């Protein structure tokens, strides 16, 4: 399968010399056996035509989908041109920009930052999922999908993130607010340097760091994404 990875952000400069790009992390999550093409969307590069690839994956980003950045508007426009039968997978910002493109609402959550290992309860099961009842995966976000697009089914979430995993019933598309592509060491390094974003919540930051020492279900979600892409389910 030819998979286009729409890169909408990079690791922060303090970590970029030690860790791969977000696009590389996503490709590693999905695994071998596919031909990956990377598009530097945040630098203005998009596929000339959605038919260039068999599927598209959208990475995380420090940007907010509501920011008046030309590349975000261009990405939303591109996503709307992708045929419904072409698989789309969004992660974090990708989850949010898909929601914005297809009729949902995204904004900064009044609950504040979601950082650390977040647990979602599975509420519905797609064919590409296994029978687990909850998942725990690294998260780092302040924005959330506050209203999902029409026609979506919420597969998993929590009281903090009600719309954590969305399945689109009018197109072949799924999206995740969490970061299954983040290895434990990267998630820990990212959150460790993120304390300025939560200066009035040191206990939240400490708890987030402690949570990331536990095993997580990122690889499980990688398997879900592979099955979604490869089986057509």
Beta strands, then each sheet from edge to edge (+ up, - down):
strand 1: 2-7
strand 2: 35-40
strand 3: 55-58
strand 4: 87-91
strand 5: 105-108
strand 6: 114-122
strand 7: 134-141
strand 8: 143-147
strand 9: 152-157
strand 10: 165-168
strand 11: 173-176
sheet 1: 2+ 1+ 3+ 4+ 11+ 10- 9+ 6- 7+
sheet 2: 5+ 8-
end
